[in-house]
Amino acid sequence: MCSVSCSKLTLLISTCAYNISEVQDAIAKQETSASVPTENIMDKAVTYIKSQTNKQKAFDSIVTKYGDQLSDKQKAGLKKFVR
């Protein structure tokens, strides 16, 4: 009886360990493929706008590419660099 219970317990532990490993792998993949942090986008966007002669075109390009990741306040802040 003990060997049967131990076998079931071993199987249960193995299954749990496999599931934990699977979850950890999924989390790691999400973290590595996560989008660019907003702060980094803002820094790069400001630098890019400042470096371009056509600042409106640069701003429009950023909003097209990253607009869904930026708040209205952040977009307004970037707009201040357009002259």
C-alpha positions in Angstrom: 0.0 0.0 0.0 2.8 2.4 0.8 4.5 1.9 -2.5 1.3 2.7 -4.4 0.8 5.9 -2.3 4.4 6.8 -2.8 4.2 6.3 -6.5 1.1 8.5 -6.7 2.8 11.1 -4.6 5.9 11.0 -6.8 3.7 11.3 -9.9 1.8 14.3 -8.4 5.1 16.0 -7.4 6.5 15.4 -10.9 3.4 16.8 -12.5 3.4 19.9 -10.2 7.1 20.5 -10.9 6.4 20.2 -14.7 3.6 22.7 -14.4 5.6 25.2 -12.4 8.5 24.9 -14.9 6.0 25.5 -17.7 4.6 28.6 -16.0 8.1 30.0 -15.3 9.1 29.5 -19.0 6.0 31.3 -20.1 6.6 34.2 -17.8 10.2 34.4 -18.9 9.2 34.5 -22.6 6.7 37.3 -21.8 9.3 39.4 -20.0 11.8 39.1 -22.8 9.3 39.9 -25.5 7.6 42.7 -23.6 7.2 45.9 -25.4 9.7 48.8 -25.0 9.1 50.6 -21.6 7.3 53.9 -22.0 10.1 55.8 -20.4 12.5 54.5 -23.0 10.0 55.3 -25.8 9.8 58.9 -24.5 13.5 59.4 -24.3 14.0 58.0 -27.8 11.1 60.0 -29.1 12.4 63.3 -27.7 15.9 62.7 -29.1 14.5 61.7 -32.5 12.2 64.8 -32.8 15.1 67.1 -31.7 17.4 65.6 -34.4 14.9 66.0 -37.3 14.5 69.1 -39.4 10.8 68.2 -40.1 9.7 67.9 -36.5 6.0 67.5 -37.3 6.8 64.5 -39.6 9.0 63.0 -36.8 6.2 63.5 -34.3 3.6 61.9 -36.6 5.9 59.0 -37.2 6.3 58.3 -33.5 2.5 58.6 -32.8 1.8 56.2 -35.7 4.3 53.6 -34.4 4.0 54.0 -30.6 0.7 55.9 -30.1 -1.1 53.0 -28.5 1.6 52.8 -25.8 1.6 56.5 -25.0 -0.9 58.4 -22.9 -2.5 61.7 -24.1 -0.4 63.5 -21.6 2.8 62.0 -23.1 1.7 62.8 -26.6 1.1 66.4 -25.6 4.5 66.5 -24.0 6.1 65.3 -27.2 4.1 67.8 -29.2 5.9 70.6 -27.3 9.1 69.7 -29.2 7.4 70.3 -32.6 7.9 73.9 -33.8 
